[in-house]
Amino acid sequence: MSIFTRLLGRLGNLFGATNADIGREFNVKLISSAQMQNALSTWDNISKGKAPWVDREDGIKTVNMAKFISDTRAKLTTLDIGINVSGSSARVEFLQNIVDDLIKRLPEKICEADRLGGMMIRWNGESWDFVLPGNFGVTEVNSNREIVGAIFAVQAVEGSNTYTRLEYHRFVDVEGESLYQVTNRAYRNGTDISGNTTLGTPVPLTEVRAWAHLQPDTYIKGLTKPLFAYFRVPGSNMIDDSSPLGMSIFANAITELKAIDIAISRKDDEIEDSKHMTFIGQTIKRSADNRHIKLPRFVQQLGIGLEDSGNSSIKEHVAKLLTEQRLQDINFNLSMAGVKCGFSEGVFVLDGQRGMVTATQIESDDRDTIQTIKDDRDALQSALEQAIEGADKLATLMNLSPLGEYELTFAFGDITYSYEEDKANWRLYAMQGWIPKWLYFVKFEKMSEEEAKAMIAEAQIADAEQMLFQQSLSAGGDD
């Protein structure tokens, strides 16, 4: 459980008031509900291998298909993502540097966002913050249900003290002018004698070295959007339609995820219990012992009450495996789970020969998958544009780079991409003379530009020598 979730749940009687919470610190009501908090906790547990149906006593394990599906969708969403900042000012170079850092971290972070329905993205003046639900509280949304006010919880440890900082972002009206206000408040040692998480004792920001440079209140002019951006997984929130938060990508497939775990666990149990056994009667066992014959490990004596009247019976036990039926059931639920998570039917299958879950190659006619990834990319691009705009505004406020105009260009990889087809096409381009041959070798044969050009030049010399040789033979034949 994250600090913000703990703080939200355990702030009762902190200031001598019933049900005091973080929102009351700023005299604002947080937009939250018990339904969403429970859902977030459930999604988090399922994707961390702690699904509620896992039962060691009953032998129910988990293959954590939820995380696999989340990772697959995130990888497709961020496949070969590129963001180019163009322009001629020094601000462009500054932004491109921090954008390059953003791109490196995105694939992993979007995996996390897909698990929990969304994620805050913001630049803090030094690096990028990726804040999952449970580490921020929503205070205000606009008419489009977009988050425009939020409180972030940050922790720092200095010496023996643990500090919590609340950072509140919102738009305010000051004498008829709309300003963007950021308020920071710090607290020390947020745990009471019972071990409950609390905000702790209010302290000045200057008490914490990491926050000493921050102002209690900062007002910014000219902003039309928050300094943060919320990437929301596309789709309706069926848990709480009043919440601005998104739903986990596997929220609608929990029934199938449970069925997959149960079916695989039962299949594994059958395999474990499938050892061939031969049971022998007491007479045969005694005879073997008298002769000091060591019986194979698969031979066991029949239990009391199971022997026949002569105590000399031999019974074979061959376990019946329902592997084929199990695989059919698993594949049905895998396919259904994939569909409910936005993929085309049959994208996820259990390979009966290799015994592993694989994602099949996405073909151009997999329209459901393609549309899902397009929606994800559109939502991500919108969030990143706002986050980068926030970084630009913050850079101006902190005098980190000279002012300057910039433009953003986004590029994403083709999810229907086939390496072999691409290689064949590029080879054709080179043979037709549409591209330099050395470019093909650099792209597909992992050569450096110098190595490729040298090889082609050497081949051209060899071709020329061969041509001269042929001409010489022809000339000699004429004589």
ABEGO torsion letter per residue (X at the ends): XBAAAAAAAAABGAAGBBGBBAAAAAGBBBBBBAAAAAAAAAAAAAAAGABAABBAAAGBBBAGAAAAAAAAAAAAAABGBBBBBBEABAAAAAAAAAAAAAAAAAAAAAAAAAAAGEBBBBBAGABBBBBBBGABBBABBBAAGBBABBBBBBBBBBEABBBBBBBBBBBBBBGGBBBBBBBBBBBBGBBBAAGBBBAEBBBBAAABAAAAABBABBBBBGBABBABBBBBBBEBBAABAABABBBBAAAAAAAAAAAAAAAAAAAAAAAAAABBBBBBBAAAAAAAAAAGBBBBAABBBBBBGABBAAGABBBBBBBBBAAAAAAAAAAAAAAAAAAAAGBBBGABBBBAAAGBBBBBBBBAABAAAAAAAAAAAAAAAAAAAAAAAAAAAAAAAAGABBBEBBBBBBBBBBAABBAAAAAAAAAAAAAAGABBAAAAAAAAAGBBAAAAAAAAAAAAAAAAAAAAAAAAAAAAAAX
